[in-house]
Amino acid sequence: QELYSFTSKFPGLEESYKILQKIGEGTFSSVYLAKPVARNSLHKGINSTVALKRIYVTSSPQRIYNELKLLYTLRGHKNVAPLLDVLRHEDQVVAVLPYYEHSDFRDFYRDLPLFGIKSYMFDLLKALDFIHSKDIIHRDIKPTNFLYDPFSRRGVLVDFGLAEIDMEPITNKCPCSFGGYTSNMVRQLNVDYAGQFPKNGYLKDDQRPGRRANRAGTRGFRAPEVLFKCNNQSKKIDIWSAGIMLLTLLSRRFPFFNSTDDVEAIMEITNIFGITEMKECALFHGLEFDCNIPKIKDKISLEALIANAVMMDCKEGDTFGEDSPAWELLAAIDKKGVIQDNEIGREYAQAITVLKKSMVLNPYERLDAKDLLKLPFFDE
């Protein structure tokens, strides 16, 4: 019924493509597997199947144009899905992309061996290095937007619906662009405005400038600067998201973060980095952060975080198979986060170094994709 509805609203589509089935759906589009009716130069050198991305009419024309333009710009890299063709009928727009064999992330993330994790992250960072070299921010890096085949060990970055050109704001720059605020500076700002407020409640017409910033992305993968509404966001937000994907693979836990809003998301990150570092992060973006939850105090090492996440699954009865790489991790890292001085321990130490250089609260200190690929983990 749905396939009929699609083709009936797009006269001539069936003359070019035989639609086989629906294979995906998102907020702004749905994707169908199809075969070209007649091979032509557009499909030369690709599989006999393609993916038809039907962009919903609810998307703004500018958003559709932006995605198609970026896809056209990003042709020529094996880890980025190229745009083959665009079809249009009135307000209906279909992007034609190659179809890539891949597995659902949920089917392999718990059992992907370390060399598979290395391959996965290598292809992801290669894709990010390429798009970032074009000054493009993807803005929605997550497992469903990186199609990976664990058998061929090839990954392809897809879905540029939220992508944008990396440009610094002209006005109202975030304080992070000049090094952030000190706690005294933030307190003085609060004092300056304090007299404007009645003792109970807030002014109906608050004249203080509100914070506006792009918050696009998927919960659990948004960088701290996105959550703190920094308007000077850069390509480094993609690196943070890639780090969360690596954390997910190493800990065998998906989703790793499961917040329902930005406040919960900030607290989840605070659980790892501790209150002191989160306060510094907030000040860097001109904000004051306070937390009175007694259980949240000190920073947790990523080694201990990963090891305890795997151990917890084992204790709760969600056991891994005998050949699961999870046991390998537990042999390499103890619950205190101490890495064993053996070959497998050193390999996991290298993987966690990539994680530590990706999950950095300060985006200016976060390594870019090119430098991450130079780390020892990717030497072989």
Contacts in CASP RR format, 6 or more apart in sequence:
PFRMAT RR
TARGET T0000
AUTHOR 0000-0000-0000
METHOD contacts of the structure
MODEL  1
QELYSFTSKFPGLEESYKILQKIGEGTFSSVYLAKPVARNSLHKGINSTV
ALKRIYVTSSPQRIYNELKLLYTLRGHKNVAPLLDVLRHEDQVVAVLPYY
EHSDFRDFYRDLPLFGIKSYMFDLLKALDFIHSKDIIHRDIKPTNFLYDP
FSRRGVLVDFGLAEIDMEPITNKCPCSFGGYTSNMVRQLNVDYAGQFPKN
GYLKDDQRPGRRANRAGTRGFRAPEVLFKCNNQSKKIDIWSAGIMLLTLL
SRRFPFFNSTDDVEAIMEITNIFGITEMKECALFHGLEFDCNIPKIKDKI
SLEALIANAVMMDCKEGDTFGEDSPAWELLAAIDKKGVIQDNEIGREYAQ
AITVLKKSMVLNPYERLDAKDLLKLPFFDE
2 22 0 8 1.000
3 19 0 8 1.000
3 21 0 8 1.000
3 22 0 8 1.000
3 32 0 8 1.000
6 13 0 8 1.000
6 19 0 8 1.000
6 32 0 8 1.000
6 54 0 8 1.000
7 13 0 8 1.000
7 14 0 8 1.000
7 19 0 8 1.000
9 89 0 8 1.000
9 92 0 8 1.000
10 87 0 8 1.000
10 89 0 8 1.000
10 92 0 8 1.000
10 94 0 8 1.000
11 89 0 8 1.000
12 89 0 8 1.000
13 19 0 8 1.000
13 87 0 8 1.000
13 89 0 8 1.000
13 94 0 8 1.000
14 37 0 8 1.000
15 37 0 8 1.000
16 36 0 8 1.000
16 37 0 8 1.000
16 38 0 8 1.000
16 87 0 8 1.000
17 34 0 8 1.000
17 35 0 8 1.000
17 36 0 8 1.000
17 37 0 8 1.000
17 50 0 8 1.000
17 52 0 8 1.000
17 96 0 8 1.000
18 34 0 8 1.000
18 35 0 8 1.000
18 37 0 8 1.000
19 32 0 8 1.000
19 33 0 8 1.000
19 34 0 8 1.000
19 52 0 8 1.000
20 32 0 8 1.000
20 33 0 8 1.000
20 34 0 8 1.000
20 35 0 8 1.000
20 49 0 8 1.000
21 32 0 8 1.000
21 33 0 8 1.000
22 30 0 8 1.000
22 31 0 8 1.000
22 32 0 8 1.000
22 33 0 8 1.000
23 31 0 8 1.000
23 32 0 8 1.000
23 33 0 8 1.000
23 51 0 8 1.000
24 30 0 8 1.000
24 31 0 8 1.000
25 31 0 8 1.000
28 55 0 8 1.000
28 56 0 8 1.000
28 58 0 8 1.000
28 59 0 8 1.000
28 63 0 8 1.000
28 161 0 8 1.000
29 53 0 8 1.000
29 54 0 8 1.000
29 55 0 8 1.000
29 56 0 8 1.000
29 59 0 8 1.000
30 53 0 8 1.000
30 54 0 8 1.000
30 56 0 8 1.000
31 51 0 8 1.000
31 52 0 8 1.000
31 53 0 8 1.000
31 54 0 8 1.000
32 51 0 8 1.000
32 52 0 8 1.000
32 54 0 8 1.000
33 49 0 8 1.000
33 50 0 8 1.000
33 51 0 8 1.000
33 52 0 8 1.000
33 99 0 8 1.000
34 49 0 8 1.000
34 50 0 8 1.000
34 51 0 8 1.000
34 52 0 8 1.000
35 48 0 8 1.000
35 49 0 8 1.000
35 50 0 8 1.000
36 43 0 8 1.000
36 48 0 8 1.000
36 50 0 8 1.000
42 84 0 8 1.000
42 85 0 8 1.000
42 96 0 8 1.000
43 50 0 8 1.000
43 84 0 8 1.000
46 84 0 8 1.000
46 98 0 8 1.000
47 98 0 8 1.000
47 99 0 8 1.000
47 100 0 8 1.000
47 101 0 8 1.000
49 99 0 8 1.000
50 84 0 8 1.000
50 96 0 8 1.000
50 97 0 8 1.000
50 98 0 8 1.000
50 99 0 8 1.000
51 96 0 8 1.000
51 97 0 8 1.000
51 98 0 8 1.000
51 99 0 8 1.000
52 94 0 8 1.000
52 95 0 8 1.000
52 96 0 8 1.000
52 97 0 8 1.000
53 94 0 8 1.000
53 95 0 8 1.000
53 96 0 8 1.000
53 97 0 8 1.000
54 92 0 8 1.000
54 93 0 8 1.000
54 94 0 8 1.000
55 64 0 8 1.000
55 67 0 8 1.000
55 93 0 8 1.000
55 94 0 8 1.000
55 95 0 8 1.000
57 91 0 8 1.000
57 92 0 8 1.000
63 161 0 8 1.000
64 93 0 8 1.000
66 161 0 8 1.000
66 163 0 8 1.000
66 164 0 8 1.000
67 95 0 8 1.000
67 160 0 8 1.000
67 161 0 8 1.000
67 163 0 8 1.000
68 83 0 8 1.000
68 86 0 8 1.000
68 93 0 8 1.000
68 95 0 8 1.000
70 136 0 8 1.000
70 160 0 8 1.000
70 163 0 8 1.000
71 81 0 8 1.000
71 82 0 8 1.000
71 83 0 8 1.000
71 95 0 8 1.000
71 97 0 8 1.000
71 160 0 8 1.000
72 83 0 8 1.000
73 134 0 8 1.000
73 136 0 8 1.000
74 80 0 8 1.000
74 82 0 8 1.000
74 130 0 8 1.000
74 131 0 8 1.000
74 134 0 8 1.000
74 136 0 8 1.000
74 160 0 8 1.000
75 82 0 8 1.000
75 83 0 8 1.000
76 82 0 8 1.000
77 126 0 8 1.000
77 127 0 8 1.000
77 130 0 8 1.000
78 154 0 8 1.000
78 156 0 8 1.000
79 123 0 8 1.000
79 124 0 8 1.000
79 126 0 8 1.000
79 127 0 8 1.000
79 130 0 8 1.000
79 154 0 8 1.000
79 155 0 8 1.000
79 156 0 8 1.000
79 157 0 8 1.000
80 127 0 8 1.000
80 130 0 8 1.000
80 131 0 8 1.000
80 156 0 8 1.000
80 157 0 8 1.000
81 97 0 8 1.000
81 98 0 8 1.000
81 100 0 8 1.000
81 147 0 8 1.000
81 156 0 8 1.000
81 157 0 8 1.000
81 158 0 8 1.000
82 97 0 8 1.000
82 98 0 8 1.000
83 95 0 8 1.000
83 96 0 8 1.000
83 97 0 8 1.000
84 96 0 8 1.000
84 97 0 8 1.000
84 98 0 8 1.000
85 95 0 8 1.000
85 96 0 8 1.000
86 93 0 8 1.000
86 94 0 8 1.000
86 95 0 8 1.000
86 96 0 8 1.000
87 93 0 8 1.000
87 94 0 8 1.000
87 96 0 8 1.000
88 94 0 8 1.000
97 158 0 8 1.000
100 147 0 8 1.000
100 149 0 8 1.000
100 154 0 8 1.000
100 155 0 8 1.000
100 156 0 8 1.000
101 149 0 8 1.000
101 152 0 8 1.000
102 147 0 8 1.000
102 148 0 8 1.000
102 149 0 8 1.000
102 155 0 8 1.000
102 156 0 8 1.000
103 148 0 8 1.000
103 149 0 8 1.000
103 150 0 8 1.000
103 151 0 8 1.000
105 143 0 8 1.000
105 144 0 8 1.000
105 148 0 8 1.000
105 254 0 8 1.000
106 254 0 8 1.000
108 148 0 8 1.000
108 150 0 8 1.000
109 143 0 8 1.000
109 248 0 8 1.000
109 249 0 8 1.000
109 252 0 8 1.000
109 254 0 8 1.000
110 252 0 8 1.000
110 320 0 8 1.000
110 324 0 8 1.000
110 326 0 8 1.000
111 320 0 8 1.000
111 324 0 8 1.000
111 325 0 8 1.000
112 120 0 8 1.000
112 150 0 8 1.000
112 249 0 8 1.000
112 325 0 8 1.000
113 325 0 8 1.000
113 328 0 8 1.000
114 325 0 8 1.000
114 328 0 8 1.000
114 344 0 8 1.000
114 347 0 8 1.000
114 348 0 8 1.000
114 351 0 8 1.000
116 150 0 8 1.000
116 153 0 8 1.000
117 246 0 8 1.000
117 249 0 8 1.000
117 250 0 8 1.000
117 351 0 8 1.000
118 351 0 8 1.000
118 377 0 8 1.000
118 378 0 8 1.000
118 380 0 8 1.000
119 153 0 8 1.000
120 148 0 8 1.000
120 153 0 8 1.000
120 155 0 8 1.000
120 245 0 8 1.000
120 249 0 8 1.000
121 242 0 8 1.000
121 245 0 8 1.000
121 246 0 8 1.000
121 249 0 8 1.000
121 354 0 8 1.000
121 377 0 8 1.000
121 378 0 8 1.000
122 373 0 8 1.000
122 378 0 8 1.000
123 146 0 8 1.000
123 148 0 8 1.000
123 153 0 8 1.000
123 154 0 8 1.000
123 155 0 8 1.000
123 156 0 8 1.000
124 141 0 8 1.000
124 146 0 8 1.000
124 155 0 8 1.000
124 157 0 8 1.000
124 242 0 8 1.000
124 245 0 8 1.000
125 242 0 8 1.000
125 369 0 8 1.000
125 372 0 8 1.000
125 373 0 8 1.000
125 378 0 8 1.000
126 369 0 8 1.000
126 373 0 8 1.000
127 146 0 8 1.000
127 155 0 8 1.000
127 156 0 8 1.000
127 157 0 8 1.000
128 138 0 8 1.000
128 141 0 8 1.000
128 157 0 8 1.000
128 235 0 8 1.000
128 238 0 8 1.000
128 239 0 8 1.000
128 242 0 8 1.000
128 369 0 8 1.000
129 368 0 8 1.000
129 369 0 8 1.000
129 370 0 8 1.000
129 373 0 8 1.000
131 138 0 8 1.000
131 157 0 8 1.000
131 163 0 8 1.000
132 166 0 8 1.000
132 235 0 8 1.000
132 238 0 8 1.000
132 368 0 8 1.000
132 369 0 8 1.000
135 165 0 8 1.000
135 166 0 8 1.000
135 167 0 8 1.000
135 235 0 8 1.000
136 160 0 8 1.000
136 163 0 8 1.000
136 164 0 8 1.000
136 165 0 8 1.000
136 166 0 8 1.000
136 235 0 8 1.000
137 163 0 8 1.000
137 164 0 8 1.000
137 165 0 8 1.000
137 166 0 8 1.000
137 233 0 8 1.000
137 234 0 8 1.000
137 235 0 8 1.000
137 237 0 8 1.000
137 238 0 8 1.000
138 145 0 8 1.000
138 157 0 8 1.000
138 160 0 8 1.000
138 162 0 8 1.000
138 163 0 8 1.000
138 238 0 8 1.000
139 162 0 8 1.000
139 163 0 8 1.000
139 164 0 8 1.000
139 214 0 8 1.000
139 216 0 8 1.000
139 217 0 8 1.000
139 237 0 8 1.000
139 238 0 8 1.000
140 159 0 8 1.000
140 161 0 8 1.000
140 162 0 8 1.000
140 163 0 8 1.000
140 216 0 8 1.000
140 217 0 8 1.000
140 218 0 8 1.000
140 221 0 8 1.000
140 241 0 8 1.000
141 157 0 8 1.000
141 221 0 8 1.000
141 238 0 8 1.000
141 241 0 8 1.000
141 242 0 8 1.000
141 245 0 8 1.000
142 218 0 8 1.000
142 221 0 8 1.000
142 241 0 8 1.000
142 245 0 8 1.000
143 245 0 8 1.000
143 248 0 8 1.000
143 254 0 8 1.000
144 159 0 8 1.000
145 157 0 8 1.000
145 158 0 8 1.000
145 159 0 8 1.000
146 155 0 8 1.000
146 156 0 8 1.000
146 157 0 8 1.000
146 158 0 8 1.000
146 245 0 8 1.000
147 155 0 8 1.000
147 156 0 8 1.000
147 158 0 8 1.000
148 154 0 8 1.000
148 155 0 8 1.000
148 156 0 8 1.000
149 155 0 8 1.000
162 216 0 8 1.000
162 217 0 8 1.000
164 214 0 8 1.000
166 234 0 8 1.000
166 235 0 8 1.000
168 177 0 8 1.000
168 232 0 8 1.000
169 231 0 8 1.000
169 232 0 8 1.000
172 209 0 8 1.000
172 231 0 8 1.000
173 231 0 8 1.000
173 232 0 8 1.000
174 213 0 8 1.000
174 225 0 8 1.000
174 230 0 8 1.000
174 231 0 8 1.000
174 232 0 8 1.000
174 285 0 8 1.000
174 286 0 8 1.000
175 181 0 8 1.000
175 284 0 8 1.000
175 285 0 8 1.000
175 286 0 8 1.000
176 225 0 8 1.000
176 230 0 8 1.000
176 232 0 8 1.000
176 284 0 8 1.000
176 285 0 8 1.000
176 286 0 8 1.000
176 363 0 8 1.000
176 364 0 8 1.000
177 232 0 8 1.000
179 284 0 8 1.000
180 283 0 8 1.000
180 284 0 8 1.000
180 285 0 8 1.000
180 286 0 8 1.000
181 283 0 8 1.000
181 284 0 8 1.000
181 286 0 8 1.000
182 283 0 8 1.000
183 279 0 8 1.000
183 283 0 8 1.000
183 288 0 8 1.000
185 286 0 8 1.000
186 283 0 8 1.000
186 286 0 8 1.000
186 287 0 8 1.000
186 288 0 8 1.000
187 288 0 8 1.000
190 288 0 8 1.000
193 208 0 8 1.000
196 203 0 8 1.000
196 206 0 8 1.000
196 207 0 8 1.000
197 203 0 8 1.000
211 229 0 8 1.000
211 231 0 8 1.000
212 229 0 8 1.000
212 231 0 8 1.000
213 226 0 8 1.000
213 229 0 8 1.000
213 230 0 8 1.000
213 231 0 8 1.000
213 233 0 8 1.000
214 226 0 8 1.000
214 231 0 8 1.000
214 233 0 8 1.000
215 222 0 8 1.000
215 226 0 8 1.000
215 229 0 8 1.000
215 262 0 8 1.000
217 226 0 8 1.000
219 257 0 8 1.000
219 259 0 8 1.000
219 260 0 8 1.000
219 265 0 8 1.000
220 244 0 8 1.000
220 255 0 8 1.000
220 256 0 8 1.000
220 257 0 8 1.000
220 258 0 8 1.000
220 259 0 8 1.000
220 265 0 8 1.000
220 268 0 8 1.000
221 240 0 8 1.000
221 241 0 8 1.000
221 244 0 8 1.000
221 245 0 8 1.000
221 257 0 8 1.000
222 237 0 8 1.000
222 240 0 8 1.000
222 241 0 8 1.000
222 262 0 8 1.000
222 265 0 8 1.000
223 233 0 8 1.000
223 236 0 8 1.000
223 237 0 8 1.000
223 240 0 8 1.000
223 241 0 8 1.000
223 363 0 8 1.000
224 240 0 8 1.000
224 266 0 8 1.000
224 269 0 8 1.000
224 281 0 8 1.000
224 361 0 8 1.000
225 232 0 8 1.000
225 233 0 8 1.000
225 236 0 8 1.000
225 237 0 8 1.000
225 285 0 8 1.000
225 363 0 8 1.000
226 233 0 8 1.000
226 237 0 8 1.000
227 262 0 8 1.000
227 265 0 8 1.000
227 266 0 8 1.000
227 269 0 8 1.000
228 266 0 8 1.000
228 281 0 8 1.000
228 282 0 8 1.000
228 285 0 8 1.000
228 287 0 8 1.000
229 285 0 8 1.000
230 285 0 8 1.000
233 363 0 8 1.000
234 363 0 8 1.000
235 368 0 8 1.000
236 363 0 8 1.000
236 364 0 8 1.000
236 366 0 8 1.000
236 368 0 8 1.000
237 363 0 8 1.000
238 369 0 8 1.000
239 358 0 8 1.000
239 366 0 8 1.000
239 367 0 8 1.000
239 368 0 8 1.000
239 369 0 8 1.000
239 372 0 8 1.000
240 358 0 8 1.000
240 359 0 8 1.000
240 360 0 8 1.000
240 363 0 8 1.000
240 366 0 8 1.000
242 358 0 8 1.000
242 369 0 8 1.000
243 354 0 8 1.000
243 355 0 8 1.000
243 358 0 8 1.000
243 359 0 8 1.000
244 256 0 8 1.000
244 257 0 8 1.000
244 359 0 8 1.000
246 351 0 8 1.000
246 354 0 8 1.000
246 355 0 8 1.000
246 358 0 8 1.000
247 256 0 8 1.000
247 302 0 8 1.000
247 305 0 8 1.000
247 306 0 8 1.000
247 355 0 8 1.000
247 359 0 8 1.000
248 254 0 8 1.000
248 255 0 8 1.000
248 256 0 8 1.000
250 306 0 8 1.000
250 329 0 8 1.000
250 348 0 8 1.000
250 351 0 8 1.000
250 352 0 8 1.000
250 355 0 8 1.000
251 305 0 8 1.000
251 306 0 8 1.000
251 309 0 8 1.000
251 310 0 8 1.000
252 309 0 8 1.000
252 310 0 8 1.000
252 313 0 8 1.000
252 320 0 8 1.000
252 326 0 8 1.000
252 329 0 8 1.000
253 309 0 8 1.000
253 310 0 8 1.000
253 313 0 8 1.000
256 309 0 8 1.000
257 265 0 8 1.000
257 268 0 8 1.000
257 269 0 8 1.000
258 268 0 8 1.000
259 265 0 8 1.000
259 267 0 8 1.000
259 268 0 8 1.000
266 278 0 8 1.000
266 289 0 8 1.000
267 291 0 8 1.000
267 293 0 8 1.000
267 296 0 8 1.000
269 278 0 8 1.000
269 361 0 8 1.000
270 278 0 8 1.000
270 291 0 8 1.000
270 296 0 8 1.000
271 296 0 8 1.000
271 300 0 8 1.000
272 299 0 8 1.000
272 300 0 8 1.000
272 302 0 8 1.000
272 305 0 8 1.000
273 281 0 8 1.000
273 299 0 8 1.000
273 361 0 8 1.000
274 296 0 8 1.000
274 297 0 8 1.000
274 298 0 8 1.000
274 299 0 8 1.000
274 300 0 8 1.000
275 289 0 8 1.000
275 291 0 8 1.000
275 296 0 8 1.000
275 297 0 8 1.000
276 299 0 8 1.000
277 299 0 8 1.000
277 361 0 8 1.000
278 289 0 8 1.000
278 291 0 8 1.000
278 361 0 8 1.000
279 288 0 8 1.000
279 289 0 8 1.000
279 290 0 8 1.000
280 361 0 8 1.000
281 289 0 8 1.000
281 361 0 8 1.000
281 362 0 8 1.000
282 288 0 8 1.000
282 289 0 8 1.000
283 289 0 8 1.000
284 361 0 8 1.000
284 362 0 8 1.000
301 337 0 8 1.000
302 352 0 8 1.000
302 355 0 8 1.000
302 356 0 8 1.000
302 359 0 8 1.000
303 333 0 8 1.000
303 337 0 8 1.000
303 338 0 8 1.000
303 339 0 8 1.000
303 352 0 8 1.000
304 333 0 8 1.000
304 335 0 8 1.000
304 336 0 8 1.000
304 337 0 8 1.000
306 329 0 8 1.000
306 333 0 8 1.000
306 352 0 8 1.000
307 329 0 8 1.000
307 330 0 8 1.000
307 333 0 8 1.000
307 334 0 8 1.000
307 335 0 8 1.000
307 337 0 8 1.000
308 335 0 8 1.000
310 326 0 8 1.000
310 329 0 8 1.000
310 330 0 8 1.000
311 330 0 8 1.000
311 335 0 8 1.000
313 319 0 8 1.000
313 320 0 8 1.000
313 326 0 8 1.000
314 320 0 8 1.000
314 326 0 8 1.000
314 330 0 8 1.000
320 326 0 8 1.000
320 327 0 8 1.000
328 344 0 8 1.000
329 348 0 8 1.000
331 340 0 8 1.000
331 344 0 8 1.000
332 339 0 8 1.000
332 340 0 8 1.000
332 342 0 8 1.000
332 344 0 8 1.000
332 345 0 8 1.000
332 347 0 8 1.000
332 348 0 8 1.000
333 339 0 8 1.000
333 340 0 8 1.000
333 345 0 8 1.000
333 348 0 8 1.000
334 340 0 8 1.000
339 345 0 8 1.000
339 346 0 8 1.000
339 348 0 8 1.000
339 349 0 8 1.000
339 352 0 8 1.000
347 377 0 8 1.000
350 375 0 8 1.000
350 376 0 8 1.000
350 377 0 8 1.000
351 377 0 8 1.000
353 375 0 8 1.000
353 376 0 8 1.000
353 377 0 8 1.000
354 372 0 8 1.000
354 375 0 8 1.000
354 377 0 8 1.000
354 378 0 8 1.000
357 366 0 8 1.000
357 367 0 8 1.000
357 371 0 8 1.000
357 372 0 8 1.000
357 375 0 8 1.000
358 366 0 8 1.000
358 367 0 8 1.000
358 372 0 8 1.000
360 366 0 8 1.000
360 367 0 8 1.000
372 378 0 8 1.000
END
